[in-house]
Amino acid sequence: MMANQEQKQEQVFEIAIVGRVVWNLHSLNNEGTIGNVTEPRTVVLWDGTKTDGVSGEMMKHIHAFWTWLQARENNLPLCQACKEFKPERANADRRLRREVWKEVLEEPKNERPKVAVNKAIVECAICDLHGFLIAQRVEGEEGRGRRGRSQEDKFPAVHRTSVIEFGWVVGIPQKFHRDLHLHARHSQEEQTREEDEGTREGEERVTVQMLYHRPTRSGVYAFVTLFQAWRIGLNEVNYTYALNDENERKKRYELALTAYEWTFKRPDGAMTTTRLPHIEGAEGLVLVAKTAVPVPLLSPLRENYRQQLKDLAQKQGVEVYEFDDLGELTDILTGLRQLNPFKLSAASQQ
């Protein structure tokens, strides 16, 4: 019983998940479509090696989606924009709830940035975890020029950096394959093609079809991601906690970890309607800092990344947990959900 109480009092400063995944026959992220050909993502490493990749933006979007789903189902606070899963988050919410956000303009100008960030953090778990940017503009003056604008009704430009960060998911050189596949869509109707314009003699009935090329990729991919649990609820305008309810901070901490679990189990990126990934495996390390020290990060592009990270973590007093499949990663994340997010001391916030 005493051991369980001590574990619940443990705090998590940062968590990094570093490792490799094996994804087959996917197309989770693409450059775009030129004509009827969709091009896969290509990234270039420091030595000029070209390889396959899935952007950090895509991975963060997947994590944000699973965060949103849990928050809606578990009645965690969400702003109106995030209830609708709008990517602008607080910036869109300010337009959707103009009257509510006008209270920021009632504050002295030098206090408005702090008040705006406080409001976004307290009222929305996704804005807190995944960050936002509120663009500067004059409230109610969209149709007027600069001469008609008053400095007194100017809404401050503020931002919050995400507490969850993803790097590129990168194909290990010589351990990935890409191909373009030809597909055709056939119309259920037929068109009439006239061999000789001006006469209907010699008409030929043809089936309408559309030809297009889609990429398919398979490989071993390196990934890195960082979760700064200590920043949950932290207003970085003045570095004080806007969210002082520790139970609410704990809920958001658990929310982020569960979304990580689902992100690796179900990476719902691009083209999953026809190229749902065949997930073959996952392996790597979970690094956990329980004091105010940054977790070390080293790319899994290196073959010896596990040992190198273990050595670095030991020197910094960071705990290391190894996993060799998704089941073991799930168990590690489940254990970490029993802990609490780190909070800066009151003295450090003065």
Residue pairs with C-beta under 8 A, 6 or more apart in sequence:
7 338
7 339
8 338
8 339
8 340
9 340
10 290
10 339
10 340
11 290
11 339
11 340
11 341
11 342
11 343
12 229
12 230
12 253
12 288
12 289
12 290
12 336
12 339
12 340
12 341
12 342
13 228
13 229
13 230
13 289
13 290
13 291
13 292
13 293
13 342
14 226
14 227
14 228
14 229
14 230
14 287
14 288
14 289
14 294
14 295
15 226
15 227
15 229
15 257
15 286
15 287
15 288
15 289
15 295
15 336
16 224
16 225
16 226
16 227
16 285
16 286
16 287
16 295
16 296
16 297
17 223
17 224
17 225
17 227
17 260
17 284
17 285
17 286
17 287
17 329
18 223
18 224
18 225
18 284
18 285
18 287
18 297
18 298
18 300
18 305
18 309
19 222
19 223
19 282
19 283
19 284
19 285
19 300
19 323
20 172
20 220
20 221
20 222
20 223
20 282
20 283
20 284
20 300
21 169
21 220
21 221
21 223
21 264
21 279
21 281
21 282
22 219
22 220
22 221
22 279
22 280
22 281
22 282
23 217
23 218
23 219
23 221
23 267
23 277
23 278
23 279
23 280
24 218
24 277
24 278
24 279
24 280
25 216
25 217
25 218
25 275
25 277
25 278
26 216
26 217
26 218
26 267
26 269
26 271
26 272
26 275
26 276
26 277
26 278
27 38
27 40
27 214
27 215
27 216
27 217
27 270
27 271
27 275
28 54
28 58
28 267
28 269
28 270
28 271
28 272
28 275
28 277
29 40
29 41
29 53
29 54
29 55
29 58
29 269
29 270
30 38
30 39
30 40
30 41
30 215
30 270
30 271
31 39
31 40
31 41
31 42
32 38
32 39
33 39
36 210
36 211
36 212
36 213
37 180
37 212
37 213
38 212
38 213
38 214
38 215
39 215
40 52
40 178
40 215
40 217
41 52
41 53
41 54
41 55
42 50
42 51
42 52
42 53
43 50
43 51
43 52
43 53
43 168
43 170
44 50
44 51
45 51
45 170
45 173
45 301
49 173
51 170
51 171
51 172
51 173
51 176
52 170
52 171
52 176
52 178
52 217
52 219
52 221
53 168
53 169
53 170
53 171
54 168
54 169
54 221
54 269
55 168
55 169
56 165
56 166
56 167
56 168
56 169
58 269
58 270
59 166
59 169
59 223
59 225
59 263
59 267
59 269
60 130
60 162
60 164
60 165
60 166
61 269
62 263
62 267
62 268
62 269
63 130
63 164
63 166
63 256
63 259
63 260
63 263
64 126
64 130
64 259
65 85
65 268
66 258
66 259
66 262
66 263
66 266
67 125
67 126
67 129
67 130
67 255
67 256
67 259
68 78
68 82
68 85
68 126
70 76
70 255
70 258
70 259
71 78
71 82
71 125
71 126
71 255
72 78
72 83
74 251
74 255
76 125
76 251
76 252
76 255
77 122
77 123
77 124
77 125
77 248
78 124
78 125
78 126
79 89
79 90
79 93
79 97
79 120
79 123
79 124
79 126
79 127
80 93
80 96
80 97
81 88
81 89
81 90
81 91
81 92
81 93
81 96
82 89
82 93
82 124
82 125
82 126
82 127
86 92
86 93
88 132
89 120
89 124
89 126
89 127
89 130
89 131
89 132
90 120
90 124
90 127
90 132
90 133
90 134
90 160
91 132
91 133
91 134
91 135
93 101
93 120
93 124
93 127
94 101
94 134
94 155
98 139
98 140
101 116
101 119
101 155
102 139
103 115
103 119
104 112
104 115
104 116
104 119
104 155
104 156
105 112
105 139
105 152
105 153
105 155
107 115
109 151
109 152
109 154
109 156
112 155
112 156
113 156
113 158
113 237
114 235
114 237
114 238
116 134
116 155
116 156
116 158
117 158
117 160
117 235
117 236
117 237
117 242
118 235
118 242
120 127
120 128
120 132
120 134
120 160
121 127
121 128
121 160
121 233
121 234
121 235
121 242
121 243
122 242
122 243
125 251
125 252
125 255
127 160
128 160
128 163
128 232
128 233
128 243
128 252
129 162
129 163
129 164
129 232
129 252
129 255
129 256
130 162
130 163
130 164
131 159
131 160
131 161
131 162
131 163
132 159
132 160
133 158
133 159
133 160
134 155
134 156
134 157
134 158
134 159
135 157
136 154
136 155
136 156
136 157
137 154
137 155
138 144
138 149
138 150
138 153
138 154
138 155
139 153
139 154
139 155
140 153
141 148
141 149
141 150
141 153
158 237
160 236
161 236
163 227
163 228
163 229
163 231
163 232
163 256
164 225
164 226
164 227
164 228
164 256
165 225
165 226
165 227
165 228
166 223
166 224
166 225
167 223
167 224
167 225
169 221
169 222
169 223
170 221
170 222
170 223
170 301
171 217
171 219
171 220
171 221
171 222
172 219
172 220
172 221
172 222
172 301
173 301
175 219
175 220
176 217
176 218
176 219
176 220
176 221
177 217
177 218
177 219
178 215
178 216
178 217
179 215
179 216
179 217
180 213
180 214
180 215
180 216
181 213
181 214
181 215
181 216
182 211
182 212
182 213
183 211
183 212
183 213
183 214
184 209
184 210
184 211
184 212
185 209
185 210
185 212
186 207
186 208
186 209
187 207
187 208
187 209
189 208
190 205
190 206
190 207
190 208
191 205
191 206
191 207
191 208
192 203
192 204
192 205
193 203
193 204
193 205
193 206
194 200
194 202
194 203
195 202
195 203
195 204
196 202
214 271
214 274
214 275
216 275
218 278
222 299
222 300
222 301
223 284
223 300
224 297
224 299
224 300
225 260
226 295
226 297
227 256
227 257
227 260
229 253
229 256
229 341
229 342
230 292
230 341
230 342
230 343
230 344
232 243
232 249
232 252
232 253
232 256
232 341
233 241
233 242
233 243
233 244
233 248
233 249
233 252
234 240
234 241
234 242
234 344
235 241
235 242
239 344
239 349
240 349
241 343
241 344
241 349
243 249
246 340
246 343
249 340
249 341
249 343
250 340
250 341
252 341
253 337
253 340
253 341
254 337
257 333
257 336
257 337
258 333
258 337
260 333
261 329
261 330
261 333
261 334
264 282
264 326
264 329
265 279
265 326
265 330
267 277
267 279
279 326
281 325
281 326
282 323
282 325
282 326
282 329
283 323
283 324
283 325
284 300
284 306
284 322
284 323
284 329
285 306
285 309
285 310
285 320
285 321
285 322
285 323
286 320
286 321
286 323
286 329
286 332
286 333
286 336
287 295
287 296
287 309
287 313
287 318
287 319
287 320
287 321
288 295
288 318
288 319
288 320
288 321
288 336
289 295
289 316
289 317
289 318
289 319
290 319
290 339
290 342
291 317
292 342
292 344
293 316
293 317
293 318
294 316
295 313
295 316
295 318
296 309
296 312
296 313
296 316
296 318
298 305
298 308
298 309
298 312
299 305
302 308
306 322
309 320
310 320
312 318
313 319
313 320
314 320
321 332
322 328
323 329
323 331
323 332
